[in-house]
Amino acid sequence: MKCYNHHDRDAFGVCKICGKGLCLECMDKEDDMVICANEHGRRLLSDKILNILFILVGLVCFVTAFAHDFDLFKILLGVISVSIGVGGFKKQKK
């Protein structure tokens, strides 16, 4: 198999996201996963930031729910936010 971007080079890996063959110059390893260096690296970083933000929003909801009055809506919102954030990290590892 040849590199998708450099047709004269052999591919040393296949992108886990799009399935393109990649040479050493074009591939990036992210958490033991081969990805296209230029195309998918930014997306994975933005996904991680988004997951962290969901977890932070959930924690803020928990703290404010118990700090003032017991607010069931904030607790529910916190559970949903943390679940989305943690689920996003689990999805990235697959």
Secondary structure by P-SEA (a helix, b strand, c coil): ccccccccbbbcccccccccccccccccccccccccccccaaaaaaaaaaaaaaaaaaaaaaaaaaaccccaaaaaaaaaaaaaaaaaaaaaac
